[in-house]
Amino acid sequence: MAVSVLITLPHVLEPCELTEPEQFEELVDKLANEYENYEDSRQIFVLIDNYDDIDDLAKNKDTLKRLGNIGRRFSQKGLHFVVAGTQSKLRTADDFTRPTIAQSRYGIAMDADNAGSAPLSARVPQSYNQLQLPPGRGFLVQSGRIKVMQIASPYVDEENRIEALNKWISEAMTLHKDMSRSTWRPMKSVSIQEKPEIVTNGTTATSKQPKHDMQKLRQSLAEQMGVSVDESGLNSAPDEAILGMAASYSLIETTEE
């Protein structure tokens, strides 16, 4: 539910949950276009919340290699990656982590063992290996050097995390309600063509979104969030995002004939 709400934020460029290899390839194409074809680069943060599942998206290994090359070449021009995963996955260098995480050795480790192991490979004093750190205490690693830090849970009530996140997003949308929605820049080197989605008896057709009263859906979603439509920022959200949110709130069917 919270994933669907994130796409309504005006600075979010891409759907917050990529589930298909084709979506991953399109993302890499868009990032390449942003930094290879435009001189006035901007800050873009790519969030990968579970790198352990990257193999399900990167079916084409060349795509992962391209992403690593883009990350290495344009890290000083505003392209940033925030990658979370288990130590066992991240310590195995691949075509993405090798030129990005392993070379920068910049990250957060929640215990001395993770800080001192690949890919961060920090110099951890022996005294830390013998300490039992309190919950949330970890290490910020920068170029192999460590700094002790405390990471607090942002949730007062752990059982209502989604509701709390939805509330924060609603407040952010209210704060930035006059902000124009961010969009990808026009593609210059990669042509985007309409892709056929349905093939029946050898005949190709293009699927279409079911028709809905989008304004009523925005009103219903705002009521679910406990704010007005204007306060929610839903008016600036694309229809595709609204439909996804409505499905997550069971306001519409996820699939319709």
Sequence and secondary structure as in RCSB ss.txt:
>XXXX:A:sequence
MAVSVLITLPHVLEPCELTEPEQFEELVDKLANEYENYEDSRQIFVLIDNYDDIDDLAKNKDTLKRLGNIGRRFS
QKGLHFVVAGTQSKLRTADDFTRPTIAQSRYGIAMDADNAGSAPLSARVPQSYNQLQLPPGRGFLVQSGRIKVMQ
IASPYVDEENRIEALNKWISEAMTLHKDMSRSTWRPMKSVSIQEKPEIVTNGTTATSKQPKHDMQKLRQSLAEQM
GVSVDESGLNSAPDEAILGMAASYSLIETTEE
>XXXX:A:secstr
 HHHHHTTSTT  S S   SHHHHHHHHHHHHHHHHS SS   EEEEES GGGHHHH  SHHHHHHHHHHHHHTG
GGTEEEEE   HHHHTS  TTTIIIIIHH EEEESSHHHHHSTTT     HHHHT    TTEEEEEETTEEEEEE
   S SSGGGHHHHHHHHHHHHHHHTTTS        SSS       EEETTEEE        HHHHHHHHHHHH
TS HHHHTGGGS HHHHHHHHHHTTSS SS  
